[in-house]
């Protein structure tokens, strides 16, 4: 039903490699994600056969380092799709590593409740907390929506 009345056309990025390059995922992390998609789908009553088929499709599309560009979203040009980009990922049979930029390992970030600090002659401000804040309801809702979109996207394949 994607693109039909009531279900808008996919408008996100077409290259999953570009979207995920800052995660530098390894095979274990990718397999964990695929397992979670499968468990989520199963919890909604999707059959084991369909969960297995989706898992295999996700792995074949996204699990091989340097895989050749391919079209995942109908009516879009071929794009790089491999999200398993760590050196330990299996190399695609039709590898084209020059099509991929260098994966970047994720970095920790902290959020100050006081916002950005400013500097003065006395040095940086020390007000506010340097502890990371907990996830907000909107962040959790967004994450859940992303997971559901991934499940829905997987079933389009």
C-alpha positions, 0 to 999 in steps of 0.5 A: 500500500506504500504510495497509495491513498492513506499511506504516503510514498516513502520520503526518506533517504534511499541509501541505507549505507549513508544513513548508517555510516556513523554507526560502523556496525559489525555483524553481531550488531546487525544480526541483533537488529534483524533479530529485534525486527523479527521478534517485533513482527512475530509479536504482531502475529507475523508467521515464522516463515515470513519472519525468516524470509524478512530476516534473510532479505534484510541480511542479504540487502544490508549485511555484506560490506561493499555490496554493489548499489541496488534499488530497494525503494521502487522507482529510485536509482540504485544506491549503496545499501550495506549497513554492515561496514565494520572490517569484520563484516563479510565482503560482498561477492560483487564488492565495490568498496570505492562506492562507499565512504569510510565508516565512522565509529560512533562517539558518545555525546552528553547533553547539558540541561542548561544548553550550550555553555558560553565562555568569558574571561573567567573560562567556560561556564560550569552551570548546568548538568553534564549528565546525559538526560533520559530519553524524552517521550518524543524520542521514544515515540520516534524510535518506535516509529522508526522500528515500525517503519523498518518492519513495514519497509522489510515487508515491502521487500 
